[in-house]
Amino acid sequence: SCKIPLTKAKASVSSDGSPIIRCDFCKSSYNLQTGEKMESEDTGGFFGGVIKSVFAANADSAGPLRLFKLGENSKGKLMIDPSP
């Protein structure tokens, strides 16, 4: 939601067992199966709140994230399917 690329975000499992990705910068979490933003008790504190307000371009930045199908080619390389 802060418009910072999620290249260094951490993937983990939420308390209900859902796979999530979490932005280290603003502390937003998203469900990796649906792309929906998840409610979090950790708002990132004062710094996280400032970052969200400065970098969030509009109300649409709350998600959902665009998801992609992943696969592996015959040589073991990761392939990303851009089709919706």
RODO-2510 file (C-alpha; in nm, 4 decimals, decimal comma):
residues 84
     n   res          X          Y          Z
     1     s     0,0000     0,0000     0,0000
     2     c     0,3030     0,2317     0,0226
     3     k     0,3888     0,1848    -0,3486
     4     i     0,7352     0,0486    -0,2654
     5     p     0,8208    -0,2677    -0,4683
     6     l     0,7788    -0,5892    -0,2707
     7     t     1,1157    -0,7260    -0,3869
     8     k     1,2436    -0,7512    -0,0288
     9     a     0,9114    -0,8391     0,1337
    10     k     0,8944    -1,1465     0,3534
    11     a     0,6637    -1,4409     0,2828
    12     s     0,5292    -1,6255     0,5857
    13     v     0,2175    -1,7867     0,7297
    14     s    -0,0475    -1,5917     0,9229
    15     s    -0,1966    -1,7058     1,2541
    16     d    -0,4883    -1,8639     1,0638
    17     g    -0,2525    -2,0607     0,8345
    18     s    -0,2869    -1,8398     0,5249
    19     p     0,0282    -1,7725     0,3215
    20     i     0,1050    -1,3996     0,3342
    21     i     0,3556    -1,1475     0,2047
    22     r     0,4468    -0,8537     0,4273
    23     c     0,6095    -0,5250     0,3281
    24     d     0,9039    -0,4501     0,5571
    25     f     0,8688    -0,0805     0,4819
    26     c     0,5057    -0,0052     0,5759
    27     k     0,4135    -0,3410     0,7417
    28     s     0,1120    -0,4076     0,5129
    29     s     0,0268    -0,7772     0,4671
    30     y    -0,1430    -0,9464     0,1713
    31     n    -0,2849    -1,2975     0,1294
    32     l    -0,0732    -1,4795    -0,1320
    33     q    -0,3665    -1,6941    -0,2487
    34     t    -0,6182    -1,4134    -0,3043
    35     g    -0,4122    -1,0924    -0,3169
    36     e    -0,6435    -0,9305    -0,0606
    37     k    -0,4971    -0,6952     0,1982
    38     m    -0,5093    -0,8435     0,5459
    39     e    -0,5842    -0,6528     0,8616
    40     s    -0,2823    -0,6295     1,0865
    41     e    -0,2437    -0,5231     1,4455
    42     d     0,1091    -0,4019     1,3670
    43     t     0,0697    -0,0744     1,1780
    44     g     0,4419    -0,0080     1,1613
    45     g     0,4260     0,2510     1,4370
    46     f     0,4685     0,6204     1,3744
    47     f     0,7207     0,5699     1,0945
    48     g     0,4993     0,3163     0,9140
    49     g     0,2010     0,5531     0,9349
    50     v     0,4039     0,8389     0,7873
    51     i     0,5349     0,6155     0,5072
    52     k     0,1825     0,4983     0,4176
    53     s     0,0494     0,8541     0,4023
    54     v     0,3432     0,9851     0,1974
    55     f     0,3717     0,7007    -0,0549
    56     a     0,0089     0,5928    -0,0959
    57     a    -0,1051     0,7493    -0,4213
    58     n    -0,4776     0,6922    -0,3746
    59     a    -0,7386     0,4785    -0,2011
    60     d    -0,6953     0,2054    -0,4649
    61     s    -0,3503     0,1249    -0,3265
    62     a    -0,5089    -0,0918    -0,0564
    63     g    -0,5209    -0,3894    -0,2957
    64     p    -0,5903    -0,6491    -0,3981
    65     l    -0,2486    -0,7344    -0,5372
    66     r    -0,2238    -0,8660    -0,8908
    67     l    -0,1372    -1,2368    -0,8752
    68     f     0,0515    -1,4486    -1,1287
    69     k     0,0670    -1,8232    -1,1895
    70     l     0,4133    -1,9724    -1,1454
    71     g     0,5605    -2,2770    -1,3089
    72     e     0,8889    -2,4421    -1,3956
    73     n     1,0260    -2,5116    -1,7426
    74     s     1,2108    -2,8295    -1,8430
    75     k     1,5462    -2,6734    -1,7468
    76     g     1,4292    -2,5973    -1,3916
    77     k     1,3827    -2,2229    -1,4441
    78     l     1,0945    -2,0364    -1,2810
    79     m     0,8336    -1,9198    -1,5326
    80     i     0,5692    -1,6528    -1,4688
    81     d     0,2368    -1,6644    -1,6562
    82     p     0,1158    -1,3021    -1,7003
    83     s    -0,2375    -1,4013    -1,8040
    84     p    -0,5091    -1,3163    -1,5488
***
